[in-house]
Amino acid sequence: MLFQSVRPREVPWSLVAIVLVLTAYGVTQVASAVWDPEAPLDLGHEAAAQLQWWMVSLVLMVVISHVSLGAWKSATWVFYGIGVATILMMQLLAGTAFVPEIKGQANWIVITSRIRFQPVEFVKLGVLMGTARVISAPGFDARRLRDTIIGLATAALPSLIIAKDDLGSALTIPPMAFGMLYAAGMQVRWLVVGLALMGCMAVSVVFVLPKDGYQYKRVQAWLHPDEYALTEGYQTQRSMSAIGSGQWLGKGYAAGDQNRLGWVPEKHTDLILSVAGEELGFVGTSMIVLLFIVFAFTGLATAAQCREPFGRYLVTGFICLLLGQGAINISVATGLMPVTGVTLPFFSYGGSSLVAGYIGVGLAVSSCVARRSGGGSRTTLLSA
């Protein structure tokens, strides 16, 4: 069955509500970051575009939620394969008009001068589906090391390909994979070992990066901020300065001088937290963190209600994917990590990121509806 009916009582309204609140909060900050008093309603081009993408995302979420989970499960390897093929194609065409290099990265597919998108946001959903399909397969036992390695390898293959040109996006995939495997019953010791190996790999990568490459320079700027304050470390320095200047309550909405004067680069995308920090202070940024914590709890509660294993791990992985991405974005904005170039989910400006996020929410709704066919009993995240 391709389509399914969706009853209002089956929709995880708490998850949908927190996503809507996050997006609305984000739109207000994007509007402040690109404030244009000469535009209608003072909305700059990016803020108006974000509202349009929000409407498109809502429609897609509703449509996707009406597609049965069985249909998504059957199409898993198609999406996974298309995702891997797309990333490989982009690497082959990097530097061309179709996949231009922007700020040292070839992450965008350009259709026209006004139409472009970031395929990696959708590729991550394909990886999510593939990993959930493997973990939910009959006979898979996350307590066995062999099965754990198979599950990790499913996510690691595309992640390693992505890392060549987009290390930030690649770093969002491991939390997703480990989160699903832990929910499936992976032993804590293997979780610790896996995280330790990831840390060692991340450190070792620094020593093999090309010394003239942008990734190496970003790491050096993080380690030696004063030496790179006007070059690769400029973004982080300005972001931290803006956040710090907001103190407890901020300078007032749309009243941040560092924002208004354009001193913070990428302020409506990667460093949107700096706008909230300067204008709304510690209270405003704490609200963002609190909203993501609520998102985590409501998302995992939604996953726990899914009777179908594929849907349960799909929702768990989606929540971990976005939490990992959010943690990376916030860490970059506050100087805890080198600049990686990932957005704050549902919050930063970006059509690709917003649409992909709402597609994930649609998949979560579809997973909840799927429990109807398996009975009404609830399961725990750690059940097989």
C-alpha positions as CSV (number, residue, x, y, z in Angstrom):
1,M,0.0,0.0,0.0
2,L,1.5,3.3,-1.1
3,F,-0.7,5.8,0.8
4,Q,-2.3,5.7,4.2
5,S,-4.9,7.7,6.1
6,V,-3.6,9.8,9.0
7,R,-5.9,10.2,12.0
8,P,-5.3,13.4,14.1
9,R,-4.9,11.4,17.3
10,E,-2.0,9.4,15.7
11,V,0.0,12.5,14.8
12,P,2.9,13.3,17.3
13,W,1.6,16.8,17.9
14,S,4.2,17.6,20.5
15,L,7.0,16.9,18.0
16,V,5.3,18.9,15.3
17,A,4.6,21.8,17.7
18,I,8.2,22.1,18.9
19,V,9.5,22.1,15.3
20,L,7.0,24.8,14.4
21,V,8.1,26.9,17.4
22,L,11.8,26.4,16.5
23,T,11.1,27.5,12.9
24,A,9.1,30.5,13.9
25,Y,11.8,31.6,16.3
26,G,14.4,31.1,13.6
27,V,12.5,33.2,11.1
28,T,12.4,36.1,13.5
29,Q,16.2,35.9,13.9
30,V,16.8,35.6,10.2
31,A,14.5,38.6,9.7
32,S,16.6,40.6,12.2
33,A,19.9,39.4,10.5
34,V,18.8,40.7,7.1
35,W,16.6,43.6,8.2
36,D,15.6,45.8,5.2
37,P,13.4,48.8,6.1
38,E,12.8,49.4,2.3
39,A,11.3,45.9,1.8
40,P,7.7,45.0,2.6
41,L,7.2,44.4,6.3
42,D,11.0,45.1,6.6
43,L,11.7,41.6,5.5
44,G,15.0,41.2,3.7
45,H,15.2,38.8,0.7
46,E,16.4,35.9,2.7
47,A,13.7,36.3,5.4
48,A,11.0,36.4,2.8
49,A,12.5,33.3,1.1
50,Q,12.6,31.5,4.4
51,L,8.9,32.0,4.9
52,Q,8.3,30.7,1.4
53,W,10.4,27.6,2.0
54,W,8.6,27.1,5.3
55,M,5.3,26.9,3.5
56,V,6.7,24.4,0.9
57,S,8.2,22.4,3.8
58,L,4.8,22.1,5.6
59,V,3.1,20.9,2.4
60,L,5.9,18.3,1.9
61,M,5.6,17.1,5.5
62,V,1.9,16.5,5.1
63,V,2.3,14.7,1.8
64,I,5.1,12.5,3.1
65,S,3.2,11.6,6.3
66,H,0.5,10.1,4.0
67,V,2.9,7.8,2.3
68,S,3.0,4.5,4.1
69,L,6.1,3.4,6.1
70,G,6.2,0.2,4.1
71,A,6.6,2.2,0.9
72,W,9.4,4.2,2.4
73,K,11.0,1.0,3.6
74,S,10.8,-0.6,0.1
75,A,12.4,2.5,-1.5
76,T,15.2,2.7,1.1
77,W,18.0,1.4,-1.1
78,V,16.9,3.5,-4.0
79,F,17.3,6.7,-1.9
80,Y,20.5,5.4,-0.4
81,G,22.0,4.6,-3.8
82,I,20.9,7.9,-5.3
83,G,22.5,9.7,-2.4
84,V,25.9,8.1,-2.7
85,A,25.8,8.5,-6.5
86,T,25.0,12.2,-6.1
87,I,27.9,12.9,-3.8
88,L,30.3,11.0,-6.2
89,M,29.0,13.0,-9.1
90,M,29.5,16.3,-7.3
91,Q,33.1,15.4,-6.6
92,L,33.7,14.6,-10.3
93,L,32.1,17.9,-11.3
94,A,33.5,20.0,-8.6
95,G,34.7,23.4,-9.9
96,T,32.3,23.4,-12.8
97,A,29.4,25.8,-13.3
98,F,27.1,23.0,-12.2
99,V,29.0,22.4,-8.9
100,P,31.0,25.5,-8.3
101,E,33.5,26.0,-5.4
102,I,32.1,28.4,-2.9
103,K,34.4,29.4,-0.1
104,G,36.6,26.4,-0.7
105,Q,33.7,23.9,-0.8
106,A,31.9,22.3,-3.7
107,N,28.6,21.6,-1.8
108,W,26.0,23.2,-4.1
109,I,24.3,22.2,-7.3
110,V,23.5,25.3,-9.3
111,I,20.6,25.1,-11.7
112,T,20.3,28.8,-12.6
113,S,21.6,32.0,-11.0
114,R,18.6,32.0,-8.7
115,I,18.0,28.3,-8.1
116,R,20.6,26.2,-6.2
117,F,20.4,23.6,-3.4
118,Q,22.6,21.5,-1.1
119,P,22.1,17.8,-2.0
120,V,23.9,16.7,1.2
121,E,20.9,17.7,3.3
122,F,18.8,15.1,1.4
123,V,21.7,12.6,1.1
124,K,21.8,12.4,4.9
125,L,18.1,11.3,4.9
126,G,19.0,8.5,2.5
127,V,21.8,7.4,4.8
128,L,19.4,7.6,7.7
129,M,16.9,5.3,5.9
130,G,19.6,2.8,4.9
131,T,21.1,2.5,8.4
132,A,17.6,2.1,9.9
133,R,16.8,-0.6,7.3
134,V,19.9,-2.6,8.2
135,I,19.4,-2.3,12.0
136,S,15.8,-3.3,11.8
137,A,16.4,-6.3,9.6
138,P,15.4,-9.7,11.0
139,G,18.2,-11.4,12.8
140,F,20.2,-8.1,13.4
141,D,21.5,-8.0,16.9
142,A,23.3,-4.8,18.0
143,R,24.8,-6.7,20.9
144,R,27.0,-8.7,18.5
145,L,30.1,-6.8,17.4
146,R,29.8,-8.1,13.8
147,D,26.3,-6.6,13.5
148,T,27.4,-3.4,15.1
149,I,30.2,-3.0,12.5
150,I,27.7,-3.7,9.7
151,G,25.4,-1.0,11.0
152,L,28.2,1.5,11.4
153,A,29.6,0.7,7.9
154,T,26.3,1.5,6.3
155,A,26.5,5.0,7.6
156,A,30.3,5.3,7.4
157,L,30.6,4.7,3.7
158,P,28.7,7.8,2.5
159,S,30.0,9.8,5.4
160,L,33.6,9.2,4.4
161,I,32.8,10.3,0.8
162,I,31.0,13.4,2.1
163,A,34.0,14.3,4.4
164,K,36.3,14.9,1.4
165,D,34.6,18.2,0.6
166,D,32.2,18.8,3.5
167,L,33.6,17.6,6.8
168,G,30.9,19.5,8.8
169,S,28.0,17.6,7.2
170,A,30.0,14.3,7.5
171,L,30.3,14.9,11.3
172,T,26.5,14.9,11.7
173,I,26.2,11.3,10.6
174,P,28.0,9.4,13.4
175,P,25.7,10.7,16.2
176,M,22.8,9.3,14.1
177,A,24.4,5.9,13.6
178,F,25.5,5.5,17.2
179,G,22.1,6.7,18.5
180,M,20.2,4.1,16.4
181,L,22.6,1.3,17.4
182,Y,22.4,2.3,21.1
183,A,18.6,2.2,20.9
184,A,18.8,-1.2,19.3
185,G,20.8,-2.5,22.2
186,M,24.4,-2.0,21.4
187,Q,26.6,-2.6,24.4
188,V,27.9,0.5,26.2
189,R,31.5,-0.7,25.9
190,W,31.3,-0.8,22.1
191,L,29.7,2.6,22.2
192,V,32.6,4.0,24.2
193,V,35.2,2.2,22.0
194,G,33.5,3.6,18.9
195,L,33.4,7.2,20.2
196,A,37.1,6.9,21.2
197,L,38.1,5.6,17.8
198,M,36.2,8.5,16.2
199,G,38.1,11.0,18.4
200,C,41.4,9.4,17.4
201,M,40.5,9.5,13.7
202,A,39.5,13.2,14.0
203,V,42.8,14.1,15.6
204,S,44.8,12.0,13.1
205,V,43.0,13.6,10.1
206,V,44.5,17.0,11.1
207,F,48.0,15.7,10.4
208,V,47.1,14.5,6.9
209,L,45.1,17.6,5.7
210,P,46.8,19.6,3.0
211,K,48.6,22.5,4.6
212,D,47.3,25.0,2.1
213,G,43.7,23.6,2.3
214,Y,40.8,25.5,3.9
215,Q,40.1,22.7,6.4
216,Y,43.6,22.7,7.8
217,K,43.6,26.5,8.1
218,R,40.2,26.3,10.0
219,V,41.7,23.8,12.5
220,Q,44.7,26.0,13.0
221,A,42.5,29.1,13.4
222,W,40.7,27.2,16.2
223,L,43.9,26.2,17.9
224,H,45.6,29.6,17.4
225,P,42.8,32.1,17.2
226,D,45.0,35.2,17.7
227,E,47.2,34.4,14.7
228,Y,44.2,33.9,12.4
229,A,41.9,36.6,13.9
230,L,41.6,38.5,10.6
231,T,41.4,35.5,8.3
232,E,40.1,31.9,8.9
233,G,39.3,32.8,12.6
234,Y,37.4,35.9,11.8
235,Q,34.0,34.3,11.8
236,T,34.4,32.7,15.2
237,Q,35.9,35.8,16.7
238,R,33.1,38.1,15.6
239,S,30.4,35.5,16.6
240,M,31.8,35.2,20.1
241,S,32.1,39.0,20.4
242,A,28.5,39.5,19.4
243,I,27.2,36.8,21.7
244,G,29.3,38.1,24.6
245,S,28.1,41.7,24.1
246,G,24.5,40.6,24.6
247,Q,25.2,39.8,28.2
248,W,22.0,38.6,30.1
249,L,19.1,40.2,28.3
250,G,20.6,41.5,25.1
251,K,20.4,44.8,23.3
252,G,16.9,44.4,22.0
253,Y,15.4,42.8,18.9
254,A,16.9,44.2,15.7
255,A,19.0,46.5,17.8
256,G,22.4,44.7,17.8
257,D,25.0,47.0,16.5
258,Q,27.4,44.2,15.4
259,N,24.5,42.6,13.5
260,R,23.3,45.9,12.0
261,L,26.8,47.0,11.0
262,G,27.5,43.6,9.3
263,W,30.5,42.8,11.4
264,V,29.4,39.1,11.8
265,P,29.8,37.1,8.6
266,E,27.2,34.3,7.7
267,K,25.0,35.8,10.4
268,H,21.7,34.5,8.9
269,T,23.0,31.0,8.2
270,D,25.9,29.3,10.1
271,L,26.2,32.0,12.8
272,I,22.6,32.8,13.4
273,L,23.2,32.1,17.1
274,S,25.3,35.3,17.3
275,V,22.3,37.4,16.3
276,A,20.2,35.8,19.1
277,G,23.0,36.2,21.5
278,E,23.6,39.9,20.8
279,E,20.0,40.9,20.7
280,L,18.3,38.6,23.2
281,G,21.3,37.8,25.4
282,F,21.9,34.7,27.5
283,V,18.2,34.2,28.0
284,G,17.5,34.2,24.3
285,T,20.3,31.7,23.5
286,S,19.3,29.5,26.4
287,M,15.8,29.3,25.0
288,I,17.2,27.9,21.8
289,V,19.1,25.2,23.7
290,L,16.0,24.5,25.8
291,L,13.9,24.1,22.6
292,F,16.4,21.6,21.2
293,I,16.3,19.6,24.5
294,V,12.5,19.5,24.3
295,F,12.8,18.4,20.7
296,A,15.1,15.6,21.8
297,F,12.7,14.3,24.5
298,T,9.6,14.6,22.3
299,G,11.3,13.0,19.4
300,L,12.5,10.0,21.4
301,A,9.1,9.7,23.0
302,T,7.7,9.6,19.5
303,A,10.2,6.9,18.5
304,A,9.2,4.8,21.5
305,Q,5.6,4.8,20.3
306,C,6.5,3.3,16.9
307,R,5.8,-0.5,16.9
308,E,7.5,-1.1,13.5
309,P,11.3,-1.4,14.2
310,F,12.2,0.4,10.9
311,G,10.1,3.4,11.9
312,R,11.4,3.3,15.5
313,Y,15.0,3.5,14.4
314,L,14.2,5.9,11.6
315,V,12.8,8.4,14.1
316,T,15.5,7.8,16.6
317,G,18.2,8.4,14.0
318,F,16.5,11.5,12.7
319,I,16.4,13.1,16.2
320,C,20.1,12.2,16.8
321,L,21.1,13.5,13.4
322,L,19.6,16.9,14.0
323,L,20.8,17.1,17.6
324,G,24.3,16.3,16.4
325,Q,24.0,19.0,13.8
326,G,22.7,21.5,16.3
327,A,25.4,20.8,18.7
328,I,28.1,21.3,16.0
329,N,26.5,24.6,15.0
330,I,26.3,25.9,18.5
331,S,29.9,24.8,19.3
332,V,31.2,26.6,16.2
333,A,29.4,29.8,17.1
334,T,30.8,29.8,20.6
335,G,34.3,28.8,19.6
336,L,34.2,25.2,21.0
337,M,34.9,23.7,17.5
338,P,36.6,24.8,14.3
339,V,34.3,26.4,11.7
340,T,32.5,23.6,9.8
341,G,29.7,25.3,7.9
342,V,26.6,23.5,9.1
343,T,23.2,25.2,9.8
344,L,21.2,25.2,13.0
345,P,18.3,22.9,12.1
346,F,14.9,24.6,11.6
347,F,16.5,27.8,12.7
348,S,19.1,29.0,10.2
349,Y,18.3,30.4,6.8
350,G,18.5,27.7,4.1
351,G,15.8,26.1,1.9
352,S,17.6,22.8,1.6
353,S,18.1,22.4,5.3
354,L,14.6,23.4,6.2
355,V,12.9,21.2,3.6
356,A,15.0,18.2,4.6
357,G,14.1,18.8,8.2
358,Y,10.4,18.8,7.5
359,I,10.7,15.7,5.3
360,G,12.2,14.0,8.4
361,V,9.3,15.1,10.5
362,G,6.9,13.7,7.8
363,L,8.7,10.4,8.0
364,A,8.3,10.5,11.8
365,V,4.5,11.0,11.4
366,S,4.4,8.2,8.9
367,S,6.2,6.0,11.4
368,C,3.7,6.8,14.1
369,V,0.7,6.0,11.9
370,A,2.3,2.7,11.0
371,R,1.9,1.4,14.5
372,R,-1.8,1.1,13.8
373,S,-1.2,-2.0,11.6
374,G,0.8,-3.7,14.4
375,G,-1.5,-3.2,17.3
376,G,-1.8,-0.6,19.9
377,S,0.9,-1.7,22.4
378,R,3.9,0.5,23.0
379,T,7.5,-0.5,22.9
380,T,10.6,0.9,24.5
381,L,13.6,2.2,22.6
382,L,15.7,-0.7,23.7
383,S,13.4,-3.4,22.6
384,A,14.5,-5.6,19.7
